[in-house]
Amino acid sequence: MTMKNGGKLLQVLACQMNCTYLSDLRFLSERRREELAEKVKNLSSDVASLEEWNDALLYLTGCGPEETVKEAQSRLAEQLRTPEED
């Protein structure tokens, strides 16, 4: 899967999770968040730019940016596995 040529990481993740809208990614059940975390973990880190990884990190978890792609990818997967507070 190549996304650097015009693809968007969040769009690909939404498609992989069968979400109709990008915003659906923010409202997944705990089980589905775990599934998304596994998909994030298994993606090649070079499929998206640092900016795209950090955008996904902010959008899906509210976390600030990381300095490297691997750090952003790892933190995103980790935060998706953390149960959300009500």
HUPEZI-V288883 format. One record per backbone hydrogen bond with DSSP energy under -1.0 kcal/mol. CO is the residue of the C=O (numbers start at 0). NH is the residue of the N-H. Records with the same first field share a line. If there is no record, write none. Layout:
CO: NH + NH
This chain:
2: 6
3: 5
7: 11
8: 12
9: 13
10: 14
11: 15
12: 16
13: 18
14: 17
20: 23
21: 24
22: 25
23: 26
28: 32
29: 33
30: 34
31: 35
32: 36
33: 37
34: 38
35: 39
36: 40
37: 41
43: 46
48: 52
49: 53
50: 54
51: 55
52: 56
53: 57
54: 58
55: 59
56: 60
57: 61
67: 71
68: 72
69: 73
70: 74
71: 75
72: 76
73: 77
74: 78
75: 79
76: 80
